[in-house]
């Protein structure tokens, strides 16, 4: 104790502790995200947002959050990134709310609300606009082709390196020619001369009659928050099972499922076809990394043509083979009990919290309403039931060991599945559709490490308490835990008392020896 007091009396130690407390205090006033903190959001929430880029600028995105009021309109969007691009193209749009594939465009919302558990709800605000278009963005005209969408400005031209030039009759033909050139992101049209620009940071006014500048803001394929403007530099590749967008010289980092040996991009994509949860790949030399849904980032590591470095993203699926590397779900077992964090699962992770638990006499299930599992059917047709209900379909799955998933359309069909490859929201007019994933046996630990009842595996007095009435269980439970509390602290007190008496005896013995 004396050493501790002497340590605290040291002047240098006190100065160090004071500076440490001051830094901790000041850190609450610093922000990590760009832009001026919106008072409606607050500094604390401001720094919890993630950043996403679009053609126009940078957005801050909050999950499980919503901006209230200030709506300009709404429309359907497949992803939140598509919603952000739509905001770019809408006059006065600075905020968005996104939920269940519906994009709400907003100008000046009245409030911001953060929720604890709304994983499908997003809120975003544009905090940075690119300088070369920020002042004139909404003055631009919209030009659409079959493959892309462009913003165009009259009496303007981009400054930058020219990729190529061609002669066309009008700006529509120039835009169609830009569609065919993967590296074309900008173009200038001037008196039948169409110039493709690789990259530019300057949009300048010109007095030339008929001159127009254009920027590609969206392609036919959905925009990608990681690939960003490099999307248009990619090329489409088709395999026997899927369609991919590929980039030469680019890599995806993170979300690696496994690494295999491949001699070419084609072989690497075939490996991805054979891996159930593969949606991205990176090929460096002969090392083919198969990756899941959410890589950490994308970057171009070499601008020169290099057949040894490739990356690809899966766009759509024709057919998916069953994985030979993952069983039952896409996540490897995480502990000795076989438990998994299903929030990180490749198959159901992003939608896990949107489901609820349901149990039958034999098994526990996780059930999604309005979703359906795709692929992995055990039978070529729906099984026959007297009544097509979710409960009856789950009971059928109980009796088949190979059944791990079900999809039921109440009143019509019941499908039993072994290993689906995707969980998708039903986007057509059908109703009464449920999907379920088998977690494990009732009253036993399953994939999620949960059991039906709190006391069913503990045994002893707690097992007896669980069978009593609610009031009696709580009363005797209180007495039991109170007794356990005093027993534990009584033993601790006895140990402390014995230690004190032993120390006192040593002190008396030392005193007698001195006498």
C-alpha positions in Angstrom: 0.0 0.0 0.0 2.9 2.4 0.9 4.6 1.6 -2.5 1.3 2.5 -4.3 1.1 5.8 -2.3 4.7 6.7 -3.1 4.1 5.8 -6.8 1.1 8.2 -6.9 3.0 11.0 -5.2 5.6 11.0 -8.0 5.2 14.3 -10.0 6.0 12.8 -13.4 3.4 10.1 -12.9 0.7 12.6 -12.0 1.5 14.7 -15.1 1.3 11.6 -17.3 -2.0 10.6 -15.9 -3.3 14.2 -16.3 -2.3 14.3 -19.9 -3.9 10.9 -20.6 -7.2 12.0 -19.1 -7.0 15.2 -21.1 -6.5 13.3 -24.4 -9.4 11.0 -23.6 -11.6 14.1 -23.0 -10.5 15.9 -26.1 -10.9 12.7 -28.3 -14.7 13.0 -27.9 -14.6 16.3 -29.8 -12.6 15.0 -32.8 -14.3 13.5 -35.8 -13.1 10.8 -38.1 -15.7 11.2 -40.9 -15.6 14.1 -43.4 -18.0 17.0 -43.6 -19.5 19.4 -41.1 -21.3 17.4 -38.3 -25.0 17.6 -38.9 -26.7 18.7 -35.5 -29.6 16.5 -36.4 -27.3 13.5 -36.4 -25.0 14.4 -33.6 -21.2 14.0 -33.3 -21.5 10.5 -31.7 -23.6 9.1 -34.5 -21.6 11.0 -37.2 -18.4 9.1 -36.5 -20.2 5.7 -36.5 -21.2 6.0 -40.2 -19.4 4.2 -43.1 -18.4 6.0 -46.3 -19.5 5.3 -49.8 -18.6 7.0 -53.1 -20.7 7.7 -56.2 -20.1 9.6 -59.4 -21.0 12.9 -57.6 -19.3 12.6 -54.3 -19.1 10.9 -50.9 -22.0 9.7 -48.7 -22.1 8.8 -45.0 -24.2 5.7 -44.4 -25.8 4.6 -41.2 -27.3 1.1 -40.7 -30.5 0.7 -38.5 -31.2 4.4 -38.9 -33.7 6.7 -40.7 -34.1 10.3 -41.7 -37.7 11.6 -41.0 -39.6 13.8 -43.4 -38.3 15.9 -46.2 -39.3 13.4 -48.9 -38.9 14.3 -52.6 -40.2 11.0 -53.7 -39.4 7.3 -53.7 -38.7 4.5 -56.2 -37.5 0.9 -56.3 -33.8 0.2 -56.0 -32.1 -3.2 -55.9 -29.2 -2.0 -53.6 -28.4 0.9 -51.4 -25.7 1.9 -53.9 -28.3 2.2 -56.6 -30.3 4.4 -54.3 -27.3 6.7 -53.7 -26.8 7.0 -57.5 -30.5 7.8 -57.9 -30.0 10.6 -55.3 -27.1 11.9 -57.5 -29.5 12.2 -60.4 -32.4 13.9 -58.5 -32.4 17.6 -58.1 -32.1 18.9 -54.4 -31.5 15.4 -53.1 -29.0 15.3 -50.2 -30.4 12.6 -48.0 -31.8 9.1 -48.5 -33.5 6.4 -46.5 -33.5 2.9 -47.8 -35.5 -0.1 -46.7 -36.6 -3.4 -48.3 -35.5 -2.3 -51.8 -37.4 1.0 -51.6 -35.3 4.2 -51.9 -36.7 7.4 -50.3 -35.2 10.6 -51.6 -35.0 13.6 -49.3 -33.9 17.2 -49.3 -34.2 18.6 -45.8 -35.5 16.0 -43.3 -36.8 17.0 -39.9 -35.1 14.4 -37.8 -32.7 11.5 -37.5 -33.5 8.3 -35.6 -31.2 5.4 -34.7 -32.6 1.9 -34.0 -31.1 -1.0 -32.1 -32.0 -3.8 -34.6 -33.2 -2.8 -38.0 -30.6 -4.4 -40.3 -32.5 -3.7 -43.5 -32.9 0.0 -42.8 -30.3 2.5 -44.0 -29.9 6.3 -43.8 -27.4 8.3 -45.8 -26.3 11.9 -46.4 -24.0 13.4 -49.1 -21.2 15.2 -47.3 -18.7 15.8 -50.2 -19.4 16.7 -53.8 -16.7 16.4 -56.5 -15.4 19.9 -57.2 -15.5 19.7 -61.0 -19.3 19.1 -61.1 -20.6 20.2 -57.7 -21.8 23.6 -58.8 -23.3 22.5 -62.2 -24.4 19.0 -61.5 -28.1 19.7 -61.4 -27.8 21.9 -64.5 -26.8 18.9 -66.5 -29.1 17.0 -68.9 -29.7 13.3 -68.7 -28.8 11.1 -71.7 -29.6 7.3 -71.6 -28.6 4.5 -73.9 -29.4 0.8 -73.8 -26.2 0.1 -71.7 -25.6 3.2 -69.6 -26.8 6.6 -68.3 -24.9 9.9 -68.8 -24.9 13.5 -67.5 -24.2 16.0 -70.2 -23.3 19.7 -70.2 -23.7 22.2 -73.1 -20.7 24.5 -74.1 -18.3 22.4 -71.9 -15.5 20.0 -72.3 -13.4 17.7 -70.1 -9.7 18.2 -69.7 -7.6 15.0 -69.6 -5.8 12.3 -71.6 -7.7 11.2 -74.7 -8.1 7.5 -75.1 -9.3 7.6 -78.7 -11.3 9.7 -81.2 -14.0 8.8 -83.7 -16.3 10.6 -86.1 -20.0 10.3 -85.4 -23.1 12.2 -86.5 -24.5 13.2 -83.1 -24.0 13.0 -79.3 -26.3 9.9 -79.1 -24.0 8.0 -81.4 -21.0 9.2 -79.3 -22.6 7.8 -76.1 -23.3 4.4 -77.8 -19.6 4.3 -78.9 -18.6 5.1 -75.3 -20.7 2.1 -74.2 -18.5 -0.2 -76.3 -15.3 1.1 -74.8 -14.8 -0.3 -71.2 -12.3 2.3 -70.2 -14.5 5.2 -71.4 -15.9 7.2 -68.4 -16.0 10.7 -70.0 -16.3 12.0 -73.5 -16.4 15.3 -75.4 -18.6 15.8 -78.5 -17.6 18.6 -80.8 -18.8 19.0 -84.4 -19.0 15.3 -85.2 -15.8 14.6 -83.3 -16.2 12.2 -80.4 -13.3 12.1 -77.9 -13.1 9.5 -75.1 -11.4 10.7 -71.9 -9.9 8.1 -69.5 -10.0 10.3 -66.4 -10.6 14.0 -65.6 -10.9 16.4 -62.8 -11.7 19.5 -64.7 -14.9 20.5 -66.5 -14.3 23.8 -68.4 -16.7 26.1 -70.3 -16.0 26.7 -74.0 -17.5 29.1 -76.5 -17.5 26.5 -79.3 -21.0 26.1 -80.7 -22.4 22.6 -80.3 -19.7 21.3 -77.9 -20.9 19.0 -75.1 -19.3 17.1 -72.3 -20.6 13.9 -70.7 -19.8 11.6 -67.7 -21.0 8.0 -67.3 -22.9 7.8 -64.1 -24.4 4.4 -64.3 -24.0 1.2 -66.3 -26.5 -1.5 -67.0 -25.0 -3.7 -64.3 -25.6 -2.5 -60.8 -23.0 -0.1 -59.4 -20.5 -1.4 -56.9 -19.4 0.6 -53.9 -16.0 -1.1 -53.9 -15.2 -1.0 -57.6 -16.6 2.6 -58.0 -15.6 4.3 -61.3 -13.5 1.3 -62.3 -16.6 -0.7 -63.0 -16.7 0.6 -66.6 -13.1 -0.6 -67.1 -14.2 -4.2 -66.7 -15.2 -6.8 -69.2 -18.0 -9.4 -69.1 -17.1 -13.1 -69.0 -19.5 -16.0 -69.2 -19.0 -19.5 -67.8 -21.2 -22.5 -67.8 -22.8 -21.5 -64.5 -22.6 -17.7 -64.2 -21.9 -14.3 -65.6 -18.9 -12.3 -64.3 -17.5 -8.8 -64.5 -13.7 -9.0 -64.7 -10.9 -6.5 -64.2 -7.3 -6.9 -65.4 -4.7 -5.6 -62.9 -7.3 -5.3 -60.1 -7.7 -7.3 -56.8 -10.3 -7.8 -54.1 -9.0 -8.0 -50.6 -10.7 -9.8 -47.7 -13.6 -12.3 -47.3 -11.5 -15.2 -48.6 -13.2 -18.6 -48.4 -10.3 -20.7 -49.7 -7.3 -20.5 -52.1 -6.8 -22.9 -54.9 -4.3 -23.3 -57.8 -5.5 -22.1 -61.2 -3.5 -21.7 -64.5 -5.8 -19.0 -66.0 -8.7 -16.7 -65.2 -11.0 -19.2 -66.9 -9.9 -22.0 -64.5 -10.3 -19.6 -61.5 -13.8 -18.7 -62.5 -14.7 -22.4 -62.8 -13.4 -22.9 -59.3 -15.8 -20.1 -58.2 -18.6 -21.8 -60.0 -18.0 -25.0 -57.9 -17.9 -23.1 -54.6 -21.4 -22.4 -53.3 -20.6 -19.2 -51.5 -18.1 -17.7 -53.9 -19.1 -14.3 -55.4 -15.7 -12.6 -56.0 -12.3 -13.9 -57.0 -8.7 -12.6 -57.1 -6.1 -14.3 -59.3 -2.4 -13.5 -58.8 -0.1 -15.8 -60.8 -1.5 -19.3 -60.1 -3.0 -18.4 -56.8 -6.8 -18.1 -57.1 -8.6 -16.7 -54.0 -12.3 -17.5 -53.8 -14.2 -14.8 -51.9 -17.6 -14.4 -50.4 -20.2 -11.5 -50.4 -18.3 -8.6 -48.8 -14.6 -8.1 -49.6 -12.9 -5.3 -47.7 -11.8 -3.2 -50.7 -10.9 -3.2 -54.4 -7.9 -1.6 -56.0 -6.0 -1.5 -59.3 -2.5 -2.5 -58.5 -1.1 -2.2 -62.1 -2.4 0.0 -65.0 -0.4 -2.0 -67.5 -1.9 -5.1 -69.1 -0.9 -8.1 -66.9 -2.3 -11.5 -67.6 -1.1 -12.6 -64.1 -3.4 -10.3 -62.1 -7.2 -10.5 -62.4 -10.3 -9.9 -60.3 -13.9 -10.7 -60.9 -17.4 -10.3 -59.4 -20.3 -12.6 -60.0 -23.2 -10.7 -61.5 -25.9 -13.5 -62.0 -26.2 -17.2 -61.8 -27.4 -19.7 -64.3 -27.0 -22.7 -62.1 -25.0 -23.4 -58.9 -23.4 -26.7 -57.9 -23.4 -27.8 -54.3 -20.3 -26.8 -52.4 -17.7 -29.4 -51.4 -16.1 -27.1 -48.8 -18.9 -26.0 -46.6 -21.6 -28.1 -44.9 -25.1 -27.0 -44.1 -24.2 -23.3 -44.1 -21.4 -21.2 -45.5 -19.6 -20.6 -42.2 -17.0 -22.9 -40.7 -17.5 -24.2 -37.2 -16.1 -21.7 -34.7 -15.7 -23.7 -31.4 -15.5 -27.2 -30.0 -19.2 -27.4 -29.5 -20.0 -26.8 -33.2 -21.5 -23.4 -32.6 -21.6 -20.7 -35.2 -22.1 -17.0 -35.3 -24.9 -17.1 -37.9 -24.8 -13.3 -38.3 -21.6 -13.8 -40.3 -22.9 -16.8 -42.3 -22.5 -16.5 -46.1 -26.0 -17.8 -46.7 -28.2 -16.1 -44.2 -26.0 -13.7 -42.2 -27.2 -10.4 -43.7 -30.8 -11.4 -43.1 -30.5 -13.4 -39.9 -32.1 -10.8 -37.6 -35.1 -10.4 -40.0 -36.3 -14.0 -39.1 -37.9 -15.5 -36.0 -37.5 -18.8 -34.3 -40.1 -21.6 -34.7 -40.0 -25.1 -33.2 -41.7 -28.4 -33.9 -41.8 -31.5 -31.6 -38.3 -32.5 -32.8 -36.4 -29.5 -34.3 -35.9 -25.8 -34.0 -36.0 -23.6 -37.1 -35.2 -20.0 -38.2 -38.1 -18.7 -40.3 -38.1 -15.8 -42.8 -41.5 -14.4 -44.1 -41.4 -13.2 -47.7 -38.1 -14.8 -48.6 -37.3 -18.0 -50.4 -34.2 -20.3 -50.6 -33.0 -21.0 -54.1 -31.5 -24.3 -55.2 -30.7 -27.6 -53.5 -34.1 -29.2 -53.8 -34.4 -32.8 -52.6 -37.2 -33.6 -55.0 -37.9 -32.4 -58.6 -41.5 -31.4 -57.5 -43.3 -30.1 -54.5 -44.0 -32.8 -51.9 -47.7 -33.7 -51.4 -49.5 -32.5 -48.2 -53.1 -32.6 -47.2 -52.8 -28.9 -46.2 -49.9 -26.8 -47.3 -48.9 -24.8 -44.2 -45.6 -23.9 -42.7 -46.1 -26.2 -39.7 -46.9 -29.2 -41.9 -43.9 -28.6 -44.2 -41.6 -28.3 -41.1 -42.9 -31.6 -39.8 -42.1 -33.3 -43.1 -38.5 -31.9 -42.9 -38.3 -33.3 -39.4 -38.5 -36.9 -40.7 -35.9 -36.5 -43.5 -32.2 -36.3 -42.2 -31.0 -34.8 -45.5 -33.5 -31.9 -45.1 -31.9 -28.7 -43.7 -34.1 -26.1 -45.4 -37.7 -25.6 -46.5 -39.7 -23.2 -48.7 -43.5 -23.2 -48.4 -46.1 -21.2 -50.3 -49.1 -21.7 -48.0 -52.0 -23.4 -49.7 -49.9 -24.4 -52.8 -46.4 -25.9 -52.4 -43.8 -27.3 -50.0 -40.2 -27.8 -51.0 -37.5 -29.6 -49.0 -33.9 -28.6 -49.6 -30.5 -29.9 -48.6 -28.2 -27.1 -49.5 -29.6 -23.9 -51.2 -27.2 -21.4 -52.7 -29.0 -18.1 -52.0 -31.7 -16.5 -49.8 -33.8 -14.0 -51.8 -36.7 -11.7 -51.1 -39.8 -12.5 -53.1 -40.3 -9.6 -55.5 -43.4 -10.7 -57.3 -47.0 -10.6 -56.2 -47.0 -13.9 -54.4 -47.9 -14.0 -50.7 -47.8 -16.5 -47.8 -44.2 -17.6 -48.7 -42.0 -18.7 -45.8 -38.4 -20.1 -45.8 -36.9 -22.0 -42.8 -33.5 -23.2 -41.9 -33.0 -26.1 -39.4 -31.0 -25.0 -36.4 -31.0 -28.2 -34.4 -32.9 -30.6 -32.2 -35.5 -29.2 -29.7 -34.1 -28.8 -26.2 -30.5 -29.3 -27.5 -27.8 -27.0 -28.7 -27.9 -26.4 -32.4 -25.9 -24.3 -34.9 -26.7 -21.1 -33.1 -25.7 -22.6 -29.6 -29.1 -21.8 -28.2 -31.6 -24.1 -26.4 -35.4 -23.8 -26.1 -35.5 -23.4 -22.3 -33.1 -21.7 -20.0 -32.7 -24.6 -17.5 -33.2 -27.7 -19.7 -29.5 -28.7 -19.8 -28.3 -27.8 -16.3 -29.8 -30.5 -14.1 -29.9 -30.5 -10.3 -32.0 -28.1 -8.4 -32.4 -25.7 -11.3 -33.9 -28.5 -13.4 -36.5 -29.0 -10.6 -37.2 -25.3 -10.4 -38.0 -25.2 -14.1 -40.9 -27.6 -13.6 -42.6 -25.5 -10.9 -45.2 -22.8 -11.3 -44.0 -19.3 -12.2 -44.4 -17.7 -8.7 -43.1 -20.8 -6.8 -40.1 -21.0 -9.2 -39.2 -17.3 -8.7 -39.6 -17.6 -4.9 -37.5 -20.7 -4.4 -35.1 -19.4 -7.0 -34.6 -16.3 -5.0 -34.0 -18.3 -1.8 -31.6 -20.6 -3.7 -29.5 -17.7 -5.1 -29.6 -15.8 -1.8 -28.3 -18.9 0.0 -25.6 -19.3 -2.6 -24.6 -15.7 -2.3 -24.1 -15.8 1.5 -22.4 -19.2 1.2 -19.8 -17.9 -1.3 -19.1 -14.6 0.6 -19.1 -16.5 3.9 -16.3 -18.7 2.6 -14.4 -15.7 1.3 -14.8 -14.0 4.8 -13.5 -17.0 6.6 -10.4 -17.2 4.3 -9.8 -13.4 4.9 -10.2 -13.8 8.7 -7.8 -16.8 8.8 -5.3 -14.9 6.7 -5.6 -11.9 9.0 -5.1 -14.0 12.2 -2.1 -15.7 10.6 -0.5 -12.4 9.8 -1.3 -11.1 13.3 0.3 -14.2 14.8 3.4 -13.6 12.8 3.6 -10.0 14.0 3.2 -11.0 17.7 5.9 -13.7 17.3 8.2 -11.1 15.8 7.5 -8.7 18.7 8.2 -11.4 21.3 11.5 -12.3 19.6 12.6 -8.6 19.8 11.9 -8.6 23.5 
